[in-house]
């Protein structure tokens, strides 16, 4: 299982030797297995591992025993640990609020400890349960795609293709103890009811491989969901306008243009616009989007609808207005957009990827077929690439060794300034990276590290076309 886990880890994120990884550990089977598997890779990969435990303080002595167990585990494996107790006095308990507090704790701890990744122990069974849970709630493709392997460029889930049965078998063979959360057996919670009643029924009566089938469906819907997100973002980048007037954030878009689009795309555009209007304040639900769809489709007159978190939407003079009276929302909205746009594509040639308005086709060709690189076609020495190969958004502090500069590094920020790339365009630019460094910035720079030389045998050919809707 260790080799399978390593492959899954590298397919999930471009982990490098010696990186620091924060591991979220509740003491349950999944997270304990995750700690042990990463611990087993330390001799080869020299990972610096840190355990993080969030004490929900909801089950009295049992919660205290969970924390004590994780502390003992960290001591036995000689790993540093950081624990935090959740405070319910201010907000009261809800599953959504608990989730936000956990992720906030993990982000803060990762930043304080300078961890490159935060590893989470979700498994393939969690994917199946999440899909059924969201299906019962009437979710669209965004909810039915399950759980992402990589989120915000920080959170990684390398066990998503591993079943809970495999986890339990692994722990038994390794003779590793773990904690059982008694609340996981309580079927008054819908997720537990799905886990203990619905999934076993589907396996027994309909399809013994239902968990695998649901995971495969999630993978398909993930690709479709990414495409819808990209098209929606293109529309918002071109048509959405945002202004501030007396501490009111106003978002506008033309309804005539919006209403020419397919219904699925319209719904996604309005969902993204709403999410940007109140990030971190709760989910965008179907009824909110339906209210905006009805409002934008009105032919005559004006109307206003009231949405959660103080948001008002209206249709006036051919424009849809979304308004909120809170100056602090601007910072939250920008942060949420940055996190949501952190999309990573794993590149395994031959393949075609659509990202940031560009259609990129990757294929391997003999190096003898490599001709002069242009802005639309580039050739990289495939033998100099260290897998995995990924397309991701550029980040502050990123550097590249431009061709012809003898290996000298330059900051991407400086390159964009020299090339006079507008600020709004920079936000969407992808970069091609391997496990070591940035190899290529589309239309701009190729790295010296992947220069085609007389010794090159195989070249990675990348052909680029503009895929923005016309």
ChimeraX attribute file (.defattr): number of C-alpha atoms within 10 A of each C-alpha:
attribute: neighborCount
match mode: 1-to-1
recipient: residues
	/A:1	10
	/A:2	13
	/A:3	10
	/A:4	12
	/A:5	18
	/A:6	15
	/A:7	12
	/A:8	18
	/A:9	19
	/A:10	15
	/A:11	19
	/A:12	22
	/A:13	23
	/A:14	18
	/A:15	20
	/A:16	14
	/A:17	13
	/A:18	13
	/A:19	15
	/A:20	20
	/A:21	24
	/A:22	27
	/A:23	27
	/A:24	24
	/A:25	26
	/A:26	25
	/A:27	24
	/A:28	17
	/A:29	21
	/A:30	23
	/A:31	22
	/A:32	23
	/A:33	23
	/A:34	23
	/A:35	25
	/A:36	16
	/A:37	17
	/A:38	20
	/A:39	17
	/A:40	13
	/A:41	15
	/A:42	14
	/A:43	8
	/A:44	9
	/A:45	15
	/A:46	14
	/A:47	19
	/A:48	17
	/A:49	23
	/A:50	23
	/A:51	23
	/A:52	25
	/A:53	22
	/A:54	22
	/A:55	19
	/A:56	21
	/A:57	17
	/A:58	13
	/A:59	14
	/A:60	9
	/A:61	9
	/A:62	15
	/A:63	18
	/A:64	15
	/A:65	15
	/A:66	25
	/A:67	22
	/A:68	13
	/A:69	18
	/A:70	23
	/A:71	20
	/A:72	13
	/A:73	20
	/A:74	18
	/A:75	12
	/A:76	9
	/A:77	11
	/A:78	11
	/A:79	15
	/A:80	14
	/A:81	20
	/A:82	17
	/A:83	16
	/A:84	16
	/A:85	16
	/A:86	16
	/A:87	14
	/A:88	14
	/A:89	7
	/A:90	6
	/A:91	9
	/A:92	9
	/A:93	14
	/A:94	9
	/A:95	8
	/A:96	11
	/A:97	14
	/A:98	18
	/A:99	11
	/A:100	14
	/A:101	17
	/A:102	19
	/A:103	15
	/A:104	12
	/A:105	20
	/A:106	23
	/A:107	18
	/A:108	11
	/A:109	20
	/A:110	21
	/A:111	12
	/A:112	9
	/A:113	14
	/A:114	13
	/A:115	19
	/A:116	17
	/A:117	22
	/A:118	26
	/A:119	26
	/A:120	21
	/A:121	22
	/A:122	22
	/A:123	22
	/A:124	21
	/A:125	22
	/A:126	21
	/A:127	25
	/A:128	27
	/A:129	23
	/A:130	22
	/A:131	23
	/A:132	21
	/A:133	21
	/A:134	18
	/A:135	14
	/A:136	10
	/A:137	11
	/A:138	13
	/A:139	16
	/A:140	17
	/A:141	20
	/A:142	18
	/A:143	20
	/A:144	26
	/A:145	26
	/A:146	26
	/A:147	23
	/A:148	15
	/A:149	20
	/A:150	20
	/A:151	17
	/A:152	14
	/A:153	19
	/A:154	17
	/A:155	23
	/A:156	23
	/A:157	22
	/A:158	25
	/A:159	27
	/A:160	23
	/A:161	19
	/A:162	20
	/A:163	20
	/A:164	18
	/A:165	11
	/A:166	13
	/A:167	19
	/A:168	16
	/A:169	12
	/A:170	17
	/A:171	17
	/A:172	11
	/A:173	8
	/A:174	11
	/A:175	9
	/A:176	13
	/A:177	15
	/A:178	20
	/A:179	15
	/A:180	14
	/A:181	16
	/A:182	9
	/A:183	12
	/A:184	14
	/A:185	13
	/A:186	13
	/A:187	14
	/A:188	10
	/A:189	11
	/A:190	13
	/A:191	19
	/A:192	17
	/A:193	17
	/A:194	18
	/A:195	21
	/A:196	15
	/A:197	12
	/A:198	15
	/A:199	20
	/A:200	16
	/A:201	14
	/A:202	14
	/A:203	13
	/A:204	12
	/A:205	9
	/A:206	10
	/A:207	14
	/A:208	14
	/A:209	11
	/A:210	16
	/A:211	21
	/A:212	18
	/A:213	13
	/A:214	22
	/A:215	24
	/A:216	16
	/A:217	16
	/A:218	25
	/A:219	17
	/A:220	14
	/A:221	19
	/A:222	20
	/A:223	12
	/A:224	15
	/A:225	19
	/A:226	16
	/A:227	16
	/A:228	20
	/A:229	19
	/A:230	20
	/A:231	20
	/A:232	21
	/A:233	21
	/A:234	17
	/A:235	20
	/A:236	18
	/A:237	12
	/A:238	9
	/A:239	13
	/A:240	16
	/A:241	13
	/A:242	12
	/A:243	11
	/A:244	15
	/A:245	10
	/A:246	8
	/A:247	13
	/A:248	15
	/A:249	20
	/A:250	19
	/A:251	21
	/A:252	20
	/A:253	23
	/A:254	18
	/A:255	21
	/A:256	14
	/A:257	12
	/A:258	23
	/A:259	14
	/A:260	9
	/A:261	12
	/A:262	9
	/A:263	12
	/A:264	12
	/A:265	18
	/A:266	20
	/A:267	21
	/A:268	21
	/A:269	24
	/A:270	23
	/A:271	21
	/A:272	18
	/A:273	22
	/A:274	24
	/A:275	19
	/A:276	20
	/A:277	24
	/A:278	22
	/A:279	19
	/A:280	14
	/A:281	14
	/A:282	13
	/A:283	14
	/A:284	18
	/A:285	14
	/A:286	14
	/A:287	10
	/A:288	17
	/A:289	21
	/A:290	14
	/A:291	14
	/A:292	24
	/A:293	18
	/A:294	9
	/A:295	19
	/A:296	27
	/A:297	14
	/A:298	13
	/A:299	11
	/A:300	10
	/A:301	9
	/A:302	14
	/A:303	12
	/A:304	15
	/A:305	14
	/A:306	14
	/A:307	17
	/A:308	12
	/A:309	13
	/A:310	11
	/A:311	18
	/A:312	16
	/A:313	23
	/A:314	18
	/A:315	25
	/A:316	16
	/A:317	10
	/A:318	17
	/A:319	17
	/A:320	24
	/A:321	21
	/A:322	25
	/A:323	23
	/A:324	20
	/A:325	17
	/A:326	16
	/A:327	14
	/A:328	10
	/A:329	20
	/A:330	17
	/A:331	10
	/A:332	17
	/A:333	19
	/A:334	14
	/A:335	14
	/A:336	18
	/A:337	14
	/A:338	15
	/A:339	14
	/A:340	14
	/A:341	18
	/A:342	18
	/A:343	17
	/A:344	21
	/A:345	15
	/A:346	20
	/A:347	21
	/A:348	14
	/A:349	14
	/A:350	12
	/A:351	12
	/A:352	16
	/A:353	16
	/A:354	18
	/A:355	24
	/A:356	19
	/A:357	17
	/A:358	17
	/A:359	17
	/A:360	20
	/A:361	18
	/A:362	20
	/A:363	16
	/A:364	17
	/A:365	15
	/A:366	14
	/A:367	21
	/A:368	12
	/A:369	11
	/A:370	19
	/A:371	12
	/A:372	8
	/A:373	13
	/A:374	11
	/A:375	11
	/A:376	13
	/A:377	18
	/A:378	22
	/A:379	26
	/A:380	27
	/A:381	22
	/A:382	20
	/A:383	14
	/A:384	16
	/A:385	18
	/A:386	13
	/A:387	16
	/A:388	19
	/A:389	22
	/A:390	22
	/A:391	20
	/A:392	21
	/A:393	21
	/A:394	21
	/A:395	15
	/A:396	8
	/A:397	9
	/A:398	14
	/A:399	19
	/A:400	24
	/A:401	23
	/A:402	23
	/A:403	16
	/A:404	11
	/A:405	11
	/A:406	10
	/A:407	13
	/A:408	12
	/A:409	14
	/A:410	15
	/A:411	13
	/A:412	22
	/A:413	16
	/A:414	11
	/A:415	16
	/A:416	15
	/A:417	12
	/A:418	9
	/A:419	9
	/A:420	9
	/A:421	13
	/A:422	10
	/A:423	10
	/A:424	9
	/A:425	11
	/A:426	15
	/A:427	14
	/A:428	18
	/A:429	18
	/A:430	22
	/A:431	21
	/A:432	21
	/A:433	24
	/A:434	20
	/A:435	17
	/A:436	15
	/A:437	17
	/A:438	24
	/A:439	26
	/A:440	25
	/A:441	19
	/A:442	20
	/A:443	12
	/A:444	12
	/A:445	18
	/A:446	23
	/A:447	20
	/A:448	20
	/A:449	20
	/A:450	21
	/A:451	18
	/A:452	22
	/A:453	10
	/A:454	7
	/A:455	9
	/A:456	18
	/A:457	14
	/A:458	20
	/A:459	24
	/A:460	23
	/A:461	26
	/A:462	22
	/A:463	19
	/A:464	20
	/A:465	13
	/A:466	13
	/A:467	14
	/A:468	15
	/A:469	8
	/A:470	3
